[in-house]
Amino acid sequence: MTKLGDIVDKVRSKNAGPFWLTVDIFCGSPEVFDRVSATLETATVAARFQVQPSTLRRFDIASLHVVKFSLPRPAVQGTFADRDMHGASYANLLTDIDC
């Protein structure tokens, strides 16, 4: 199988407030979107983030060719336990998933 990072245009993660993170998978075309949407399992993404699948919110946005996940931050933004204040490093956890 091909790695997710090799077939999509970009995987980006970002801060979505003090309590949430968002990961966007920009597919670039309807064909890639359909493939990613059909093969990328929410449980696989949850395992990468070490959270329960029920805590993830998934949005498959066909008109934009984007698959988006939102998840609770492991620590409130800006606290001593927060290791990534901007949430930028979470995207790297998904790029090597088989898709």
N, CA, C and O atoms as a GROMACS GRO file, in nm:
protein
  396
    1MET      N    1   0.083  -0.119   0.000
    1MET     CA    2   0.000   0.000   0.000
    1MET      C    3   0.087   0.126   0.000
    1MET      O    4   0.206   0.122   0.031
    2THR      N    5   0.026   0.234  -0.035
    2THR     CA    6   0.092   0.364  -0.041
    2THR      C    7   0.071   0.438   0.090
    2THR      O    8  -0.032   0.423   0.156
    3LYS      N    9   0.168   0.516   0.128
    3LYS     CA   10   0.158   0.597   0.250
    3LYS      C   11   0.071   0.720   0.224
    3LYS      O   12   0.075   0.780   0.116
    4LEU      N   13  -0.007   0.757   0.324
    4LEU     CA   14  -0.097   0.871   0.312
    4LEU      C   15  -0.022   0.996   0.266
    4LEU      O   16  -0.070   1.067   0.177
    5GLY      N   17   0.092   1.023   0.324
    5GLY     CA   18   0.169   1.142   0.289
    5GLY      C   19   0.217   1.145   0.145
    5GLY      O   20   0.250   1.251   0.093
    6ASP      N   21   0.221   1.027   0.080
    6ASP     CA   22   0.267   1.020  -0.059
    6ASP      C   23   0.157   1.047  -0.160
    6ASP      O   24   0.186   1.077  -0.276
    7ILE      N   25   0.029   1.037  -0.119
    7ILE     CA   26  -0.079   1.053  -0.217
    7ILE      C   27  -0.161   1.180  -0.198
    7ILE      O   28  -0.235   1.220  -0.288
    8VAL      N   29  -0.148   1.245  -0.083
    8VAL     CA   30  -0.225   1.367  -0.060
    8VAL      C   31  -0.137   1.490  -0.083
    8VAL      O   32  -0.014   1.480  -0.084
    9ASP      N   33  -0.200   1.604  -0.100
    9ASP     CA   34  -0.125   1.728  -0.119
    9ASP      C   35  -0.058   1.773   0.010
    9ASP      O   36   0.057   1.817   0.009
   10LYS      N   37  -0.130   1.761   0.122
   10LYS     CA   38  -0.076   1.811   0.247
   10LYS      C   39  -0.155   1.754   0.364
   10LYS      O   40  -0.276   1.734   0.354
   11VAL      N   41  -0.086   1.730   0.475
   11VAL     CA   42  -0.149   1.698   0.602
   11VAL      C   43  -0.105   1.809   0.697
   11VAL      O   44   0.014   1.830   0.718
   12ARG      N   45  -0.204   1.878   0.755
   12ARG     CA   46  -0.173   1.994   0.840
   12ARG      C   47  -0.249   1.980   0.972
   12ARG      O   48  -0.366   1.944   0.974
   13SER      N   49  -0.182   2.009   1.080
   13SER     CA   50  -0.248   2.013   1.210
   13SER      C   51  -0.232   2.151   1.268
   13SER      O   52  -0.136   2.222   1.241
   14LYS      N   53  -0.330   2.189   1.350
   14LYS     CA   54  -0.326   2.323   1.406
   14LYS      C   55  -0.408   2.331   1.533
   14LYS      O   56  -0.491   2.244   1.563
   15ASN      N   57  -0.383   2.434   1.604
   15ASN     CA   58  -0.456   2.466   1.724
   15ASN      C   59  -0.601   2.500   1.686
   15ASN      O   60  -0.625   2.570   1.588
   16ALA      N   61  -0.696   2.450   1.763
   16ALA     CA   62  -0.837   2.483   1.741
   16ALA      C   63  -0.897   2.535   1.872
   16ALA      O   64  -1.010   2.503   1.908
   17GLY      N   65  -0.820   2.614   1.940
   17GLY     CA   66  -0.863   2.667   2.069
   17GLY      C   67  -0.786   2.601   2.182
   17GLY      O   68  -0.702   2.514   2.156
   18PRO      N   69  -0.811   2.640   2.303
   18PRO     CA   70  -0.734   2.587   2.416
   18PRO      C   71  -0.762   2.441   2.450
   18PRO      O   72  -0.687   2.379   2.525
   19PHE      N   73  -0.870   2.386   2.395
   19PHE     CA   74  -0.909   2.250   2.432
   19PHE      C   75  -0.910   2.151   2.316
   19PHE      O   76  -0.926   2.031   2.338
   20TRP      N   77  -0.894   2.198   2.192
   20TRP     CA   78  -0.906   2.112   2.074
   20TRP      C   79  -0.790   2.133   1.977
   20TRP      O   80  -0.730   2.240   1.971
   21LEU      N   81  -0.761   2.026   1.900
   21LEU     CA   82  -0.668   2.028   1.788
   21LEU      C   83  -0.743   1.985   1.663
   21LEU      O   84  -0.841   1.911   1.672
   22THR      N   85  -0.698   2.030   1.548
   22THR     CA   86  -0.758   1.991   1.421
   22THR      C   87  -0.649   1.942   1.327
   22THR      O   88  -0.541   2.001   1.318
   23VAL      N   89  -0.678   1.832   1.257
   23VAL     CA   90  -0.587   1.779   1.156
   23VAL      C   91  -0.662   1.777   1.024
   23VAL      O   92  -0.769   1.715   1.014
   24ASP      N   93  -0.608   1.843   0.923
   24ASP     CA   94  -0.670   1.849   0.790
   24ASP      C   95  -0.586   1.770   0.692
   24ASP      O   96  -0.464   1.785   0.687
   25ILE      N   97  -0.652   1.686   0.614
   25ILE     CA   98  -0.585   1.608   0.509
   25ILE      C   99  -0.637   1.660   0.376
   25ILE      O  100  -0.750   1.634   0.337
   26PHE      N  101  -0.553   1.735   0.307
   26PHE     CA  102  -0.590   1.794   0.179
   26PHE      C  103  -0.557   1.695   0.068
   26PHE      O  104  -0.441   1.668   0.040
   27CYS      N  105  -0.661   1.643   0.006
   27CYS     CA  106  -0.642   1.534  -0.092
   27CYS      C  107  -0.609   1.584  -0.232
   27CYS      O  108  -0.538   1.516  -0.306
   28GLY      N  109  -0.657   1.700  -0.271
   28GLY     CA  110  -0.618   1.758  -0.399
   28GLY      C  111  -0.702   1.720  -0.518
   28GLY      O  112  -0.705   1.793  -0.617
   29SER      N  113  -0.771   1.607  -0.513
   29SER     CA  114  -0.855   1.565  -0.625
   29SER      C  115  -0.967   1.476  -0.573
   29SER      O  116  -0.956   1.419  -0.464
   30PRO      N  117  -1.074   1.465  -0.651
   30PRO     CA  118  -1.184   1.378  -0.608
   30PRO      C  119  -1.142   1.231  -0.594
   30PRO      O  120  -1.190   1.161  -0.505
   31GLU      N  121  -1.052   1.186  -0.681
   31GLU     CA  122  -1.009   1.046  -0.677
   31GLU      C  123  -0.931   1.016  -0.549
   31GLU      O  124  -0.955   0.914  -0.484
   32VAL      N  125  -0.839   1.103  -0.514
   32VAL     CA  126  -0.761   1.082  -0.391
   32VAL      C  127  -0.852   1.096  -0.270
   32VAL      O  128  -0.840   1.018  -0.175
   33PHE      N  129  -0.942   1.193  -0.272
   33PHE     CA  130  -1.036   1.208  -0.161
   33PHE      C  131  -1.118   1.080  -0.141
   33PHE      O  132  -1.131   1.032  -0.028
   34ASP      N  133  -1.171   1.026  -0.249
   34ASP     CA  134  -1.251   0.903  -0.238
   34ASP      C  135  -1.169   0.790  -0.179
   34ASP      O  136  -1.218   0.714  -0.095
   35ARG      N  137  -1.046   0.777  -0.222
   35ARG     CA  138  -0.958   0.671  -0.171
   35ARG      C  139  -0.930   0.690  -0.022
   35ARG      O  140  -0.943   0.596   0.057
   36VAL      N  141  -0.892   0.810   0.016
   36VAL     CA  142  -0.860   0.837   0.157
   36VAL      C  143  -0.984   0.822   0.242
   36VAL      O  144  -0.979   0.761   0.350
   37SER      N  145  -1.094   0.875   0.197
   37SER     CA  146  -1.219   0.868   0.273
   37SER      C  147  -1.263   0.724   0.296
   37SER      O  148  -1.315   0.690   0.402
   38ALA      N  149  -1.241   0.640   0.196
   38ALA     CA  150  -1.284   0.500   0.205
   38ALA      C  151  -1.188   0.413   0.286
   38ALA      O  152  -1.232   0.317   0.349
   39THR      N  153  -1.059   0.444   0.284
   39THR     CA  154  -0.962   0.353   0.345
   39THR      C  155  -0.907   0.398   0.480
   39THR      O  156  -0.863   0.315   0.560
   40LEU      N  157  -0.909   0.527   0.507
   40LEU     CA  158  -0.854   0.577   0.633
   40LEU      C  159  -0.958   0.558   0.744
   40LEU      O  160  -1.064   0.620   0.743
   41GLU      N  161  -0.926   0.471   0.837
   41GLU     CA  162  -1.020   0.438   0.943
   41GLU      C  163  -1.001   0.530   1.063
   41GLU      O  164  -0.888   0.560   1.103
   42THR      N  165  -1.110   0.573   1.118
   42THR     CA  166  -1.107   0.659   1.236
   42THR      C  167  -1.033   0.592   1.351
   42THR      O  168  -0.961   0.658   1.425
   43ALA      N  169  -1.050   0.462   1.366
   43ALA     CA  170  -0.982   0.389   1.474
   43ALA      C  171  -0.830   0.393   1.456
   43ALA      O  172  -0.757   0.399   1.554
   44THR      N  173  -0.783   0.390   1.333
   44THR     CA  174  -0.639   0.398   1.307
   44THR      C  175  -0.586   0.535   1.347
   44THR      O  176  -0.480   0.546   1.408
   45VAL      N  177  -0.658   0.639   1.311
   45VAL     CA  178  -0.618   0.774   1.348
   45VAL      C  179  -0.620   0.790   1.500
   45VAL      O  180  -0.527   0.847   1.558
   46ALA      N  181  -0.723   0.739   1.565
   46ALA     CA  182  -0.732   0.747   1.711
   46ALA      C  183  -0.614   0.676   1.777
   46ALA      O  184  -0.561   0.724   1.876
   47ALA      N  185  -0.574   0.563   1.723
   47ALA     CA  186  -0.461   0.489   1.779
   47ALA      C  187  -0.332   0.570   1.766
   47ALA      O  188  -0.250   0.570   1.858
   48ARG      N  189  -0.314   0.640   1.655
   48ARG     CA  190  -0.195   0.724   1.637
   48ARG      C  191  -0.190   0.837   1.740
   48ARG      O  192  -0.082   0.874   1.787
   49PHE      N  193  -0.308   0.890   1.773
   49PHE     CA  194  -0.314   1.000   1.869
   49PHE      C  195  -0.330   0.951   2.012
   49PHE      O  196  -0.337   1.030   2.106
   50GLN      N  197  -0.336   0.820   2.028
   50GLN     CA  198  -0.352   0.756   2.159
   50GLN      C  199  -0.475   0.808   2.232
   50GLN      O  200  -0.469   0.845   2.350
   51VAL      N  201  -0.588   0.811   2.159
   51VAL     CA  202  -0.717   0.850   2.217
   51VAL      C  203  -0.821   0.746   2.178
   51VAL      O  204  -0.800   0.667   2.086
   52GLN      N  205  -0.931   0.747   2.246
   52GLN     CA  206  -1.042   0.660   2.211
   52GLN      C  207  -1.109   0.711   2.083
   52GLN      O  208  -1.124   0.832   2.066
   53PRO      N  209  -1.149   0.621   1.992
   53PRO     CA  210  -1.214   0.666   1.868
   53PRO      C  211  -1.338   0.752   1.893
   53PRO      O  212  -1.370   0.839   1.812
   54SER      N  213  -1.405   0.730   2.003
   54SER     CA  214  -1.526   0.808   2.032
   54SER      C  215  -1.495   0.954   2.062
   54SER      O  216  -1.585   1.038   2.060
   55THR      N  217  -1.369   0.987   2.091
   55THR     CA  218  -1.333   1.126   2.120
   55THR      C  219  -1.300   1.205   1.994
   55THR      O  220  -1.294   1.328   1.998
   56LEU      N  221  -1.278   1.137   1.882
   56LEU     CA  222  -1.248   1.205   1.756
   56LEU      C  223  -1.377   1.251   1.688
   56LEU      O  224  -1.479   1.183   1.695
   57ARG      N  225  -1.369   1.365   1.624
   57ARG     CA  226  -1.476   1.410   1.536
   57ARG      C  227  -1.419   1.409   1.395
   57ARG      O  228  -1.316   1.471   1.368
   58ARG      N  229  -1.488   1.338   1.306
   58ARG     CA  230  -1.439   1.324   1.169
   58ARG      C  231  -1.534   1.396   1.075
   58ARG      O  232  -1.656   1.389   1.089
   59PHE      N  233  -1.475   1.467   0.978
   59PHE     CA  234  -1.552   1.538   0.878
   59PHE      C  235  -1.494   1.505   0.741
   59PHE      O  236  -1.378   1.538   0.713
   60ASP      N  237  -1.572   1.442   0.655
   60ASP     CA  238  -1.532   1.414   0.518
   60ASP      C  239  -1.600   1.520   0.431
   60ASP      O  240  -1.722   1.515   0.413
   61ILE      N  241  -1.524   1.613   0.378
   61ILE     CA  242  -1.579   1.727   0.304
   61ILE      C  243  -1.546   1.710   0.156
   61ILE      O  244  -1.441   1.756   0.109
   62ALA      N  245  -1.635   1.644   0.083
   62ALA     CA  246  -1.609   1.608  -0.056
   62ALA      C  247  -1.590   1.731  -0.145
   62ALA      O  248  -1.506   1.729  -0.235
   63SER      N  249  -1.666   1.837  -0.121
   63SER     CA  250  -1.657   1.955  -0.207
   63SER      C  251  -1.520   2.023  -0.198
   63SER      O  252  -1.481   2.094  -0.290
   64LEU      N  253  -1.449   2.003  -0.089
   64LEU     CA  254  -1.315   2.060  -0.072
   64LEU      C  255  -1.204   1.956  -0.085
   64LEU      O  256  -1.086   1.991  -0.081
   65HIS      N  257  -1.240   1.829  -0.101
   65HIS     CA  258  -1.145   1.718  -0.107
   65HIS      C  259  -1.060   1.712   0.020
   65HIS      O  260  -0.938   1.696   0.014
   66VAL      N  261  -1.126   1.726   0.135
   66VAL     CA  262  -1.057   1.732   0.263
   66VAL      C  263  -1.121   1.632   0.360
   66VAL      O  264  -1.243   1.622   0.369
   67VAL      N  265  -1.036   1.560   0.433
   67VAL     CA  266  -1.080   1.480   0.547
   67VAL      C  267  -1.022   1.548   0.670
   67VAL      O  268  -0.902   1.576   0.676
   68LYS      N  269  -1.107   1.576   0.767
   68LYS     CA  270  -1.066   1.654   0.882
   68LYS      C  271  -1.099   1.578   1.010
   68LYS      O  272  -1.205   1.517   1.022
   69PHE      N  273  -1.007   1.582   1.105
   69PHE     CA  274  -1.028   1.524   1.236
   69PHE      C  275  -1.008   1.632   1.341
   69PHE      O  276  -0.913   1.710   1.333
   70SER      N  277  -1.095   1.635   1.439
   70SER     CA  278  -1.078   1.721   1.555
   70SER      C  279  -1.072   1.632   1.677
   70SER      O  280  -1.145   1.534   1.688
   71LEU      N  281  -0.983   1.668   1.770
   71LEU     CA  282  -0.966   1.587   1.890
   71LEU      C  283  -0.933   1.676   2.008
   71LEU      O  284  -0.877   1.784   1.991
   72PRO      N  285  -0.968   1.631   2.127
   72PRO     CA  286  -0.932   1.708   2.246
   72PRO      C  287  -0.781   1.714   2.262
   72PRO      O  288  -0.711   1.616   2.237
   73ARG      N  289  -0.731   1.828   2.303
   73ARG     CA  290  -0.588   1.842   2.330
   73ARG      C  291  -0.552   1.754   2.449
   73ARG      O  292  -0.632   1.742   2.542
   74PRO      N  293  -0.435   1.693   2.450
   74PRO     CA  294  -0.393   1.613   2.565
   74PRO      C  295  -0.370   1.698   2.690
   74PRO      O  296  -0.379   1.647   2.802
   75ALA      N  297  -0.342   1.825   2.671
   75ALA     CA  298  -0.326   1.920   2.782
   75ALA      C  299  -0.382   2.054   2.735
   75ALA      O  300  -0.371   2.088   2.617
   76VAL      N  301  -0.439   2.129   2.823
   76VAL     CA  302  -0.492   2.260   2.788
   76VAL      C  303  -0.378   2.346   2.732
   76VAL      O  304  -0.267   2.348   2.786
   77GLN      N  305  -0.408   2.417   2.624
   77GLN     CA  306  -0.307   2.499   2.558
   77GLN      C  307  -0.243   2.599   2.654
   77GLN      O  308  -0.312   2.668   2.729
   78GLY      N  309  -0.112   2.604   2.650
   78GLY     CA  310  -0.037   2.701   2.727
   78GLY      C  311  -0.004   2.660   2.870
   78GLY      O  312   0.068   2.731   2.940
   79THR      N  313  -0.055   2.545   2.913
   79THR     CA  314  -0.021   2.499   3.047
   79THR      C  315   0.117   2.434   3.046
   79THR      O  316   0.174   2.407   2.940
   80PHE      N  317   0.170   2.410   3.163
   80PHE     CA  318   0.302   2.350   3.175
   80PHE      C  319   0.310   2.215   3.102
   80PHE      O  320   0.414   2.181   3.047
   81ALA      N  321   0.201   2.137   3.102
   81ALA     CA  322   0.200   2.005   3.039
   81ALA      C  323   0.185   2.010   2.887
   81ALA      O  324   0.201   1.907   2.821
   82ASP      N  325   0.154   2.124   2.831
   82ASP     CA  326   0.135   2.137   2.686
   82ASP      C  327   0.270   2.135   2.616
   82ASP      O  328   0.353   2.223   2.636
   83ARG      N  329   0.291   2.032   2.532
   83ARG     CA  330   0.420   2.015   2.464
   83ARG      C  331   0.420   2.072   2.322
   83ARG      O  332   0.525   2.078   2.258
   84ASP      N  333   0.303   2.116   2.272
   84ASP     CA  334   0.295   2.170   2.136
   84ASP      C  335   0.184   2.276   2.134
   84ASP      O  336   0.069   2.246   2.100
   85MET      N  337   0.218   2.396   2.171
   85MET     CA  338   0.119   2.501   2.189
   85MET      C  339   0.038   2.530   2.063
   85MET      O  340  -0.079   2.568   2.072
   86HIS      N  341   0.098   2.512   1.947
   86HIS     CA  342   0.028   2.542   1.822
   86HIS      C  343  -0.034   2.418   1.757
   86HIS      O  344  -0.107   2.430   1.659
   87GLY      N  345  -0.006   2.300   1.809
   87GLY     CA  346  -0.063   2.177   1.755
   87GLY      C  347  -0.005   2.135   1.621
   87GLY      O  348  -0.063   2.052   1.552
   88ALA      N  349   0.108   2.190   1.584
   88ALA     CA  350   0.164   2.168   1.450
   88ALA      C  351   0.228   2.031   1.430
   88ALA      O  352   0.243   1.989   1.316
   89SER      N  353   0.265   1.963   1.534
   89SER     CA  354   0.338   1.837   1.518
   89SER      C  355   0.247   1.715   1.499
   89SER      O  356   0.297   1.608   1.465
   90TYR      N  357   0.119   1.728   1.519
   90TYR     CA  358   0.029   1.613   1.511
   90TYR      C  359   0.013   1.560   1.369
   90TYR      O  360  -0.013   1.441   1.352
   91ALA      N  361   0.028   1.643   1.270
   91ALA     CA  362   0.015   1.599   1.131
   91ALA      C  363   0.114   1.489   1.097
   91ALA      O  364   0.082   1.397   1.022
   92ASN      N  365   0.234   1.498   1.151
   92ASN     CA  366   0.338   1.398   1.120
   92ASN      C  367   0.300   1.259   1.163
   92ASN      O  368   0.352   1.162   1.108
   93LEU      N  369   0.211   1.246   1.257
   93LEU     CA  370   0.172   1.112   1.305
   93LEU      C  371   0.087   1.037   1.203
   93LEU      O  372   0.072   0.915   1.214
   94LEU      N  373   0.033   1.107   1.104
   94LEU     CA  374  -0.055   1.041   1.008
   94LEU      C  375   0.009   1.013   0.872
   94LEU      O  376  -0.042   0.930   0.797
   95THR      N  377   0.117   1.079   0.839
   95THR     CA  378   0.170   1.071   0.703
   95THR      C  379   0.216   0.932   0.661
   95THR      O  380   0.218   0.902   0.542
   96ASP      N  381   0.253   0.847   0.755
   96ASP     CA  382   0.302   0.714   0.717
   96ASP      C  383   0.197   0.603   0.732
   96ASP      O  384   0.232   0.485   0.730
   97ILE      N  385   0.070   0.639   0.746
   97ILE     CA  386  -0.037   0.539   0.751
   97ILE      C  387  -0.059   0.484   0.610
   97ILE      O  388  -0.063   0.561   0.514
   98ASP      N  389  -0.074   0.353   0.598
   98ASP     CA  390  -0.105   0.293   0.468
   98ASP      C  391  -0.246   0.334   0.424
   98ASP      O  392  -0.340   0.332   0.503
   99CYS      N  393  -0.256   0.372   0.297
   99CYS     CA  394  -0.384   0.416   0.247
   99CYS      C  395  -0.405   0.371   0.103
   99CYS      O  396  -0.509   0.400   0.043
   0.00000   0.00000   0.00000
